[in-house]
Amino acid sequence: MMDNRFSCRWVNSLRVLTPRRVFRLAAILVFCIAGCAENTVKEQPVFRTFEPKPSVSETPSIEPKTPAETNGATPAIADPLKSGTKPESSAPPSAPVPPLEAKVALLLPLSGPSAPLGQAMLDAAQLSLFELAEKSFTLMPFDTGGTAAGARKAAAAAVQKNAQLILGPLHAKSVRAVSPIAREAGLPVVAFSNSREVAGNGVFILGFVPRQQVYSVVGYALAEGLSRIAVLAPSDEYGKAVVEAARAVTDSAGGAIVRTMYYDPAAADLSGEVKAFANYNTRHQALLAQRKALEDKGDEVAKQALRRLEKLDTIGPLPYDAVLLPEGGERLRTVSSLLSYYDVDQPAVRLLGLRSWDLISNLGSEPALVGAWFSGSPVEERERFGERFQKAFGQRPPRLATLAYDATALAVVLSQGEGGPDYSLTALTDSNGFLGVDGIFRLLPEGVAERAFTIHEVTRKGASERRSAPQSFTAATN
């Protein structure tokens, strides 16, 4: 059953916040979410702008309401230019047509091991409400407990509360549990998972799927002249999906996957695998043979050549000029350091990465990664969101909080049409897409969110933008 503390109708949404959070939210500047980029790369994209109605203070008011304002309808004055009534007429204005109510369920792990992340995502959704929604929009959070059984109960409760759309849940197993209930009720689901296995048939995943990230960074590397790609990946479903995507993009763009190696994602020591991947033994033996030949020759030219080889452990080219590493965190630091140790060095061999690199703090502190390229979300808007979130809740948001903000914003946007809320598959899969915190995105009929990625280069100071994310979608899909 839904906790009454989490009933988030817009007109009453401030009641779910603590006084401290209300005070902080009152200081936030109203921010615009824009959507629907034109479907072309040749013209400047045009976005619809969605923002709260203008007010005197330019920020949402949190002044106490009188009983009449809280419990009764506020009188509205009709615009004589819109109603057709002359300004000098004394005829009473027509009564405004009340907006049709939108009721949207939000399924999150508000208890259990994932509760801190679930609460932060709820905070992000409330921030989206505060900035964008009108009083006719109701958000109803339900606790899944982080389990499939909890997700089923939450989905059933959402149906009983007459929800028109379900946002969440977070984990793939929970999405799989919710899907039959939602389909039976005719409710679309916009989940926060990135597992393609649970997408489709009315279920959309808003998470970042690896295929699009691979297409972005490998496609960029191919365009930069790096045609021989190797992949060093964990031997799990994620790693296999990355390899499959890399093969697809190289096949279509004229490159080639020249080496693939999988490793146990649970292994404590990967030195053996990386050493083999680097052809270290063969290249080291080639160096020893070269040194012996020069020593046997013994002339001055040979001695100079020997001096040049003193600091080398290997000689000879590698069969690849780029390595894709679909890893993150400390494992990425370990693997990249081992590659450098076994003489797979940049810029001779460019390291390539995915969005998981974007989650690593002090990325440039690992020397082996400096000069690497990776695909990630646009930074500027995400930074602004992080600042507003911190002002409201006193801490920086976790990375996945942007999904909850964008999903809520999407639901708000689709509730504001002249005909009232429209959560049909046609509306959700608008080919023009939307502009969110993580850049432009659109929901594809197959159930996956298509996104546009920035290409970043790792520097000693962190990461710099090498290629901006596209600002509109092309006709082709990834």
C-alpha positions as semicolon CSV with decimal commas, in nm:
position;residue;x (nm);y (nm);z (nm)
1;M;0,000;0,000;0,000
2;M;0,120;0,346;-0,080
3;D;0,246;0,554;0,209
4;N;0,031;0,869;0,229
5;R;0,346;1,077;0,278
6;F;0,429;1,018;-0,087
7;S;0,104;1,138;-0,248
8;C;0,235;1,411;-0,476
9;R;-0,048;1,607;-0,635
10;W;0,112;1,930;-0,763
11;V;-0,109;2,164;-0,564
12;N;-0,013;1,974;-0,249
13;S;0,334;1,860;-0,351
14;L;0,513;2,078;-0,098
15;R;0,352;1,878;0,180
16;V;0,575;1,580;0,105
17;L;0,888;1,787;0,162
18;T;1,046;1,874;0,493
19;P;1,049;2,246;0,585
20;R;1,421;2,252;0,513
21;R;1,367;2,115;0,165
22;V;1,079;2,352;0,101
23;F;1,301;2,645;0,190
24;R;1,571;2,525;-0,045
25;L;1,329;2,452;-0,325
26;A;1,193;2,803;-0,297
27;A;1,537;2,938;-0,386
28;I;1,569;2,738;-0,707
29;L;1,533;2,926;-1,032
30;V;1,264;2,785;-1,257
31;F;1,425;2,571;-1,522
32;C;1,292;2,484;-1,869
33;I;1,278;2,140;-2,016
34;A;1,259;2,145;-2,394
35;G;1,162;1,873;-2,634
36;C;1,093;1,765;-2,983
37;A;1,402;1,842;-3,186
38;E;1,334;1,850;-3,557
39;N;1,433;1,529;-3,730
40;T;1,726;1,663;-3,933
41;V;2,094;1,725;-3,894
42;K;2,111;1,997;-4,157
43;E;1,883;2,250;-3,995
44;Q;1,904;2,416;-3,657
45;P;1,678;2,210;-3,427
46;V;1,366;2,375;-3,291
47;F;1,250;2,276;-2,943
48;R;0,918;2,315;-2,769
49;T;0,968;2,480;-2,432
50;F;0,785;2,355;-2,125
51;E;0,795;2,579;-1,821
52;P;0,576;2,682;-1,529
53;K;0,340;2,970;-1,580
54;P;0,511;3,307;-1,524
55;S;0,484;3,458;-1,179
56;V;0,584;3,784;-1,018
57;S;0,879;3,634;-0,830
58;E;0,995;3,404;-1,112
59;T;1,023;3,126;-0,854
60;P;0,754;2,890;-0,720
61;S;0,572;3,043;-0,424
62;I;0,564;2,859;-0,093
63;E;0,364;3,113;0,100
64;P;0,095;2,959;0,324
65;K;-0,242;2,924;0,157
66;T;-0,568;3,041;0,312
67;P;-0,842;2,779;0,355
68;A;-1,021;2,915;0,051
69;E;-0,709;2,887;-0,163
70;T;-0,629;2,541;-0,041
71;N;-0,970;2,377;-0,047
72;G;-1,163;2,575;-0,305
73;A;-1,114;2,673;-0,665
74;T;-0,932;3,001;-0,715
75;P;-1,147;3,238;-0,923
76;A;-1,010;3,280;-1,275
77;I;-1,050;3,589;-1,494
78;A;-1,114;3,510;-1,857
79;D;-0,898;3,681;-2,118
80;P;-1,143;3,896;-2,323
81;L;-0,920;3,870;-2,630
82;K;-0,937;3,490;-2,617
83;S;-1,300;3,461;-2,519
84;G;-1,424;3,700;-2,787
85;T;-1,577;3,935;-2,527
86;K;-1,508;4,303;-2,580
87;P;-1,302;4,468;-2,306
88;E;-1,575;4,722;-2,229
89;S;-1,849;4,461;-2,197
90;S;-1,992;4,402;-1,850
91;A;-2,092;4,044;-1,931
92;P;-1,949;3,796;-1,683
93;P;-1,656;3,590;-1,816
94;S;-1,706;3,227;-1,909
95;A;-1,610;2,978;-1,643
96;P;-1,274;2,819;-1,726
97;V;-1,270;2,452;-1,822
98;P;-1,084;2,262;-1,552
99;P;-0,780;2,074;-1,684
100;L;-0,806;1,698;-1,707
101;E;-0,617;1,531;-1,426
102;A;-0,304;1,326;-1,491
103;K;-0,231;1,043;-1,248
104;V;0,112;0,887;-1,280
105;A;0,261;0,612;-1,064
106;L;0,629;0,612;-0,966
107;L;0,768;0,274;-0,857
108;L;1,097;0,295;-0,664
109;P;1,286;0,098;-0,396
110;L;1,213;0,328;-0,103
111;S;1,309;0,055;0,144
112;G;1,564;-0,225;0,131
113;P;1,926;-0,214;0,015
114;S;1,857;0,029;-0,271
115;A;1,656;0,271;-0,057
116;P;1,915;0,556;-0,065
117;L;1,913;0,553;-0,445
118;G;1,534;0,518;-0,454
119;Q;1,489;0,816;-0,222
120;A;1,727;1,028;-0,429
121;M;1,532;0,938;-0,743
122;L;1,209;1,035;-0,566
123;D;1,369;1,367;-0,474
124;A;1,463;1,421;-0,839
125;A;1,106;1,346;-0,946
126;Q;0,974;1,597;-0,691
127;L;1,219;1,856;-0,822
128;S;1,080;1,796;-1,170
129;L;0,729;1,843;-1,034
130;F;0,824;2,164;-0,858
131;E;0,976;2,310;-1,172
132;L;0,735;2,191;-1,438
133;A;0,401;2,055;-1,325
134;E;0,061;2,212;-1,278
135;K;-0,193;2,136;-1,008
136;S;-0,377;1,892;-1,233
137;F;-0,078;1,656;-1,227
138;T;-0,061;1,386;-0,958
139;L;0,245;1,173;-0,895
140;M;0,189;0,864;-0,680
141;P;0,510;0,700;-0,554
142;F;0,497;0,334;-0,447
143;D;0,766;0,140;-0,263
144;T;0,888;-0,177;-0,438
145;G;1,131;-0,269;-0,162
146;G;1,379;-0,352;-0,438
147;T;1,220;-0,693;-0,498
148;A;1,011;-0,847;-0,774
149;A;0,734;-0,932;-0,526
150;G;0,730;-0,576;-0,396
151;A;0,717;-0,443;-0,751
152;R;0,414;-0,661;-0,830
153;K;0,230;-0,529;-0,525
154;A;0,323;-0,172;-0,614
155;A;0,199;-0,214;-0,972
156;A;-0,130;-0,364;-0,851
157;A;-0,176;-0,071;-0,612
158;A;-0,103;0,173;-0,895
159;V;-0,375;0,012;-1,106
160;Q;-0,621;0,037;-0,816
161;K;-0,537;0,408;-0,784
162;N;-0,629;0,458;-1,151
163;A;-0,279;0,545;-1,269
164;Q;-0,254;0,632;-1,638
165;L;0,121;0,569;-1,667
166;I;0,383;0,383;-1,464
167;L;0,732;0,527;-1,420
168;G;0,988;0,273;-1,296
169;P;1,071;0,035;-1,143
170;L;1,449;0,041;-1,127
171;H;1,578;-0,317;-1,154
172;A;1,521;-0,547;-1,452
173;K;1,374;-0,824;-1,234
174;S;1,121;-0,575;-1,097
175;V;1,033;-0,451;-1,446
176;R;0,975;-0,809;-1,554
177;A;0,738;-0,858;-1,259
178;V;0,544;-0,539;-1,329
179;S;0,499;-0,587;-1,705
180;P;0,212;-0,842;-1,705
181;I;0,010;-0,636;-1,457
182;A;0,060;-0,318;-1,657
183;R;-0,026;-0,484;-1,988
184;E;-0,344;-0,634;-1,848
185;A;-0,448;-0,288;-1,728
186;G;-0,346;-0,123;-2,056
187;L;-0,082;0,095;-1,885
188;P;0,246;0,183;-2,055
189;V;0,562;0,153;-1,845
190;V;0,868;0,380;-1,864
191;A;1,123;0,192;-1,653
192;F;1,469;0,292;-1,534
193;S;1,642;-0,031;-1,636
194;N;1,892;-0,060;-1,922
195;S;1,818;-0,427;-1,994
196;R;1,683;-0,479;-2,345
197;E;1,547;-0,814;-2,228
198;V;1,256;-0,647;-2,047
199;A;1,175;-0,387;-2,316
200;G;0,892;-0,401;-2,567
201;N;0,517;-0,460;-2,583
202;G;0,431;-0,142;-2,397
203;V;0,740;-0,139;-2,171
204;F;1,008;0,124;-2,238
205;I;1,349;0,134;-2,073
206;L;1,493;0,478;-2,010
207;G;1,835;0,346;-1,903
208;F;2,145;0,372;-2,119
209;V;2,183;0,062;-2,337
210;P;2,539;-0,029;-2,437
211;R;2,473;-0,063;-2,810
212;Q;2,419;0,308;-2,870
213;Q;2,727;0,400;-2,668
214;V;2,938;0,154;-2,866
215;Y;2,804;0,287;-3,196
216;S;2,892;0,638;-3,086
217;V;3,252;0,591;-2,969
218;V;3,356;0,319;-3,215
219;G;3,192;0,507;-3,500
220;Y;3,388;0,815;-3,400
221;A;3,714;0,617;-3,382
222;L;3,653;0,476;-3,730
223;A;3,585;0,826;-3,863
224;E;3,920;0,932;-3,711
225;G;4,102;0,662;-3,907
226;L;4,130;0,386;-3,646
227;S;4,006;0,088;-3,844
228;R;4,140;-0,212;-3,647
229;I;3,943;-0,248;-3,324
230;A;4,002;-0,492;-3,038
231;V;3,763;-0,557;-2,750
232;L;3,862;-0,668;-2,400
233;A;3,537;-0,739;-2,219
234;P;3,390;-0,923;-1,921
235;S;3,240;-1,262;-2,001
236;D;2,885;-1,168;-1,908
237;E;2,575;-1,055;-2,095
238;Y;2,691;-0,695;-2,088
239;G;3,030;-0,779;-2,235
240;K;2,877;-0,996;-2,505
241;A;2,632;-0,718;-2,598
242;V;2,923;-0,476;-2,633
243;V;3,114;-0,714;-2,862
244;E;2,805;-0,774;-3,075
245;A;2,749;-0,399;-3,111
246;A;3,116;-0,338;-3,195
247;R;3,101;-0,599;-3,471
248;A;2,787;-0,443;-3,612
249;V;2,925;-0,089;-3,628
250;T;3,260;-0,192;-3,775
251;D;3,090;-0,409;-4,037
252;S;2,872;-0,117;-4,143
253;A;3,148;0,146;-4,137
254;G;3,435;-0,036;-4,305
255;G;3,641;-0,130;-4,000
256;A;3,709;-0,467;-3,844
257;I;3,714;-0,635;-3,504
258;V;4,058;-0,795;-3,516
259;R;4,072;-0,933;-3,162
260;T;3,820;-1,020;-2,892
261;M;3,903;-1,150;-2,547
262;Y;3,670;-1,218;-2,254
263;Y;3,771;-1,238;-1,890
264;D;3,597;-1,351;-1,573
265;P;3,432;-1,040;-1,424
266;A;3,483;-1,185;-1,075
267;A;3,854;-1,261;-1,121
268;A;4,090;-1,093;-0,874
269;D;4,394;-1,100;-1,105
270;L;4,370;-1,025;-1,479
271;S;4,741;-1,000;-1,553
272;G;4,749;-1,329;-1,744
273;E;4,458;-1,234;-1,969
274;V;4,591;-0,885;-2,040
275;K;4,942;-1,019;-2,106
276;A;4,803;-1,260;-2,365
277;F;4,581;-0,990;-2,515
278;A;4,890;-0,770;-2,559
279;N;5,094;-1,041;-2,738
280;Y;5,353;-0,964;-2,475
281;N;5,554;-1,289;-2,490
282;T;5,588;-1,280;-2,869
283;R;5,686;-0,914;-2,874
284;H;5,927;-0,958;-2,581
285;Q;6,100;-1,249;-2,756
286;A;6,126;-1,035;-3,068
287;L;6,304;-0,770;-2,860
288;L;6,549;-1,023;-2,715
289;A;6,626;-1,157;-3,060
290;Q;6,687;-0,807;-3,191
291;R;6,919;-0,724;-2,904
292;K;7,123;-1,041;-2,960
293;A;7,157;-0,967;-3,330
294;L;7,283;-0,617;-3,256
295;E;7,523;-0,741;-2,990
296;D;7,664;-0,996;-3,232
297;K;7,712;-0,728;-3,493
298;G;7,905;-0,511;-3,246
299;D;7,971;-0,203;-3,460
300;E;7,900;0,155;-3,358
301;V;7,565;0,167;-3,539
302;A;7,457;-0,150;-3,362
303;K;7,563;-0,009;-3,025
304;Q;7,353;0,306;-3,083
305;A;7,055;0,088;-3,174
306;L;7,107;-0,115;-2,857
307;R;7,100;0,199;-2,647
308;R;6,764;0,290;-2,801
309;L;6,626;-0,051;-2,701
310;E;6,743;-0,034;-2,340
311;K;6,416;0,103;-2,200
312;L;6,190;-0,121;-2,409
313;D;6,033;-0,451;-2,308
314;T;5,883;-0,534;-2,648
315;I;5,912;-0,447;-3,013
316;G;5,686;-0,499;-3,308
317;P;5,343;-0,364;-3,398
318;L;5,015;-0,476;-3,248
319;P;4,738;-0,603;-3,476
320;Y;4,498;-0,333;-3,350
321;D;4,506;0,045;-3,320
322;A;4,219;0,084;-3,068
323;V;4,094;-0,116;-2,771
324;L;3,738;-0,093;-2,643
325;L;3,715;-0,138;-2,264
326;P;3,354;-0,170;-2,140
327;E;3,453;-0,141;-1,774
328;G;3,419;0,113;-1,496
329;G;3,542;0,195;-1,149
330;E;3,858;0,040;-1,008
331;R;3,844;-0,246;-1,256
332;L;3,890;0,002;-1,541
333;R;4,193;0,152;-1,368
334;T;4,339;-0,195;-1,317
335;V;4,287;-0,314;-1,675
336;S;4,415;0,007;-1,834
337;S;4,723;0,003;-1,609
338;L;4,795;-0,359;-1,703
339;L;4,764;-0,278;-2,072
340;S;5,021;-0,002;-2,032
341;Y;5,249;-0,232;-1,832
342;Y;5,242;-0,485;-2,117
343;D;5,320;-0,215;-2,374
344;V;4,973;-0,136;-2,510
345;D;5,017;0,238;-2,487
346;Q;4,852;0,552;-2,614
347;P;4,857;0,722;-2,857
348;A;4,986;0,424;-3,063
349;V;4,681;0,229;-2,941
350;R;4,380;0,441;-2,845
351;L;4,167;0,322;-2,554
352;L;3,791;0,357;-2,601
353;G;3,523;0,356;-2,333
354;L;3,153;0,387;-2,263
355;R;2,934;0,595;-2,035
356;S;3,046;0,400;-1,728
357;W;3,371;0,599;-1,750
358;D;3,166;0,912;-1,694
359;L;3,083;0,791;-1,344
360;I;3,446;0,776;-1,229
361;S;3,585;1,062;-1,025
362;N;3,942;1,179;-1,095
363;L;3,949;0,986;-1,421
364;G;4,262;1,170;-1,535
365;S;4,459;1,055;-1,231
366;E;4,525;0,721;-1,405
367;P;4,811;0,791;-1,652
368;A;4,716;0,497;-1,874
369;L;4,377;0,655;-1,946
370;V;4,501;1,000;-2,046
371;G;4,424;1,046;-2,415
372;A;4,145;0,786;-2,420
373;W;3,807;0,859;-2,579
374;F;3,469;0,762;-2,438
375;S;3,103;0,825;-2,510
376;G;2,899;1,000;-2,243
377;S;2,607;1,228;-2,179
378;P;2,629;1,603;-2,240
379;V;2,777;1,767;-1,932
380;E;2,637;2,120;-1,916
381;E;2,272;2,045;-1,845
382;R;2,359;1,765;-1,604
383;E;2,575;2,004;-1,405
384;R;2,290;2,254;-1,380
385;F;2,059;1,981;-1,261
386;G;2,315;1,874;-1,000
387;E;2,340;2,229;-0,867
388;R;1,963;2,265;-0,837
389;F;1,933;1,925;-0,669
390;Q;2,202;2,014;-0,416
391;K;2,034;2,342;-0,333
392;A;1,708;2,160;-0,275
393;F;1,826;1,854;-0,084
394;G;2,172;1,939;0,048
395;Q;2,368;1,679;-0,146
396;R;2,479;1,595;-0,498
397;P;2,246;1,356;-0,682
398;P;2,350;1,003;-0,771
399;R;2,397;0,952;-1,143
400;L;2,069;0,765;-1,197
401;A;1,864;1,048;-1,044
402;T;1,854;1,215;-1,385
403;L;1,640;0,928;-1,514
404;A;1,371;1,000;-1,256
405;Y;1,380;1,372;-1,333
406;D;1,351;1,318;-1,709
407;A;1,082;1,050;-1,677
408;T;0,869;1,277;-1,459
409;A;0,927;1,568;-1,696
410;L;0,818;1,346;-1,987
411;A;0,500;1,254;-1,802
412;V;0,431;1,621;-1,723
413;V;0,491;1,728;-2,082
414;L;0,252;1,466;-2,219
415;S;-0,014;1,573;-1,969
416;Q;-0,027;1,931;-2,094
417;G;-0,194;1,889;-2,432
418;E;-0,521;2,060;-2,512
419;G;-0,702;1,727;-2,491
420;G;-0,555;1,640;-2,154
421;P;-0,301;1,369;-2,065
422;D;-0,191;1,157;-2,360
423;Y;0,016;0,854;-2,267
424;S;-0,064;0,659;-2,579
425;L;0,212;0,467;-2,755
426;T;0,193;0,722;-3,036
427;A;0,262;1,010;-2,797
428;L;0,535;0,827;-2,608
429;T;0,717;0,730;-2,928
430;D;0,710;1,074;-3,088
431;S;0,994;1,050;-3,341
432;N;1,109;1,406;-3,267
433;G;1,195;1,314;-2,909
434;F;1,258;1,527;-2,602
435;L;1,542;1,727;-2,451
436;G;1,625;1,620;-2,097
437;V;1,901;1,645;-1,841
438;D;2,103;1,377;-2,022
439;G;2,051;1,528;-2,366
440;I;1,800;1,447;-2,635
441;F;1,620;1,114;-2,626
442;R;1,324;0,943;-2,782
443;L;1,141;0,621;-2,703
444;L;1,153;0,375;-2,990
445;P;0,859;0,141;-3,063
446;E;1,081;-0,154;-2,969
447;G;1,091;-0,018;-2,613
448;V;1,443;0,131;-2,598
449;A;1,535;0,495;-2,540
450;E;1,752;0,625;-2,823
451;R;2,003;0,888;-2,711
452;A;2,272;1,114;-2,851
453;F;2,617;1,102;-2,694
454;T;2,910;1,336;-2,654
455;I;3,262;1,208;-2,722
456;H;3,497;1,297;-2,437
457;E;3,876;1,275;-2,418
458;V;4,045;1,197;-2,087
459;T;4,293;1,464;-1,979
460;R;4,501;1,501;-1,668
461;K;4,237;1,740;-1,535
462;G;3,947;1,504;-1,602
463;A;3,764;1,493;-1,933
464;S;3,717;1,743;-2,212
465;E;3,459;1,747;-2,486
466;R;3,600;1,627;-2,815
467;R;3,274;1,613;-3,011
468;S;2,942;1,758;-2,900
469;A;2,634;1,539;-2,887
470;P;2,402;1,578;-3,187
471;Q;2,114;1,815;-3,121
472;S;1,862;1,628;-3,336
473;F;1,793;1,274;-3,450
474;T;1,869;1,148;-3,799
475;A;1,638;0,917;-3,985
476;A;1,865;0,620;-3,912
477;T;1,844;0,452;-3,572
478;N;2,120;0,279;-3,386
